Amino acid sequence: MTSKNIQKEKLAVDRCMKHLEVVNVEPKVRQLISMYLTSIYREAYQEGYQDGEKNVQLEAEPGIIR
């Protein structure tokens, strides 16, 4: 992940944590949600990156008409 993507991840997690504080969620639950959200964010980023690589490879193959 690039530093820009890490910043976006941190921003998303921080926003979620602030909302959970407002609704008075217990700290342990907030910690679990933070870990889960970070995991989901990184997994989605990796899947998007892999899909992008596949598209680049398909475009680079000769004879493929799009």
C-alpha positions as CSV (number, residue, x, y, z in Angstrom):
1,M,0.0,0.0,0.0
2,T,1.2,3.5,-0.7
3,S,1.4,6.2,1.9
4,K,-1.6,7.9,0.3
5,N,-3.7,4.8,0.7
6,I,-2.6,4.3,4.3
7,Q,-3.7,7.9,5.0
8,K,-7.1,7.2,3.5
9,E,-7.4,4.0,5.5
10,K,-6.5,5.9,8.7
11,L,-9.1,8.6,7.9
12,A,-11.8,6.0,7.3
13,V,-11.1,4.2,10.6
14,D,-10.8,7.4,12.5
15,R,-14.2,8.6,11.3
16,C,-15.8,5.3,12.3
17,M,-14.2,5.5,15.7
18,K,-15.5,9.0,16.3
19,H,-19.0,7.9,15.4
20,L,-18.7,4.9,17.8
21,E,-17.6,7.3,20.6
22,V,-20.6,9.5,20.0
23,V,-23.0,6.5,20.4
24,N,-21.0,5.5,23.5
25,V,-19.6,2.1,22.4
26,E,-17.3,0.4,24.9
27,P,-13.5,0.8,24.2
28,K,-13.0,-3.0,23.7
29,V,-15.7,-3.1,21.1
30,R,-14.3,-0.1,19.3
31,Q,-10.9,-1.8,19.2
32,L,-12.4,-4.9,17.7
33,I,-14.3,-2.9,15.1
34,S,-11.2,-0.9,14.3
35,M,-9.1,-4.0,13.7
36,Y,-11.9,-5.5,11.5
37,L,-12.4,-2.4,9.5
38,T,-8.7,-2.1,8.8
39,S,-8.6,-5.7,7.7
40,I,-11.6,-5.2,5.3
41,Y,-10.1,-2.0,3.9
42,R,-6.7,-3.7,3.2
43,E,-8.4,-6.7,1.6
44,A,-10.5,-4.6,-0.6
45,Y,-7.5,-2.5,-1.7
46,Q,-5.5,-5.7,-2.5
47,E,-8.4,-7.1,-4.6
48,G,-8.8,-3.8,-6.4
49,Y,-5.1,-3.7,-7.1
50,Q,-5.1,-7.3,-8.4
51,D,-8.1,-6.6,-10.7
52,G,-6.3,-3.5,-12.0
53,E,-3.2,-5.7,-12.8
54,K,-5.4,-8.2,-14.7
55,N,-6.9,-5.5,-16.8
56,V,-3.5,-4.1,-17.7
57,Q,-2.3,-7.6,-18.7
58,L,-5.4,-8.2,-20.8
59,E,-4.8,-4.9,-22.6
60,A,-1.2,-5.8,-23.3
61,E,-2.0,-9.1,-24.9
62,P,-1.9,-8.9,-28.7
63,G,-5.0,-9.8,-30.6
64,I,-7.5,-8.9,-27.9
65,I,-10.1,-6.5,-29.2
66,R,-11.9,-4.4,-26.6
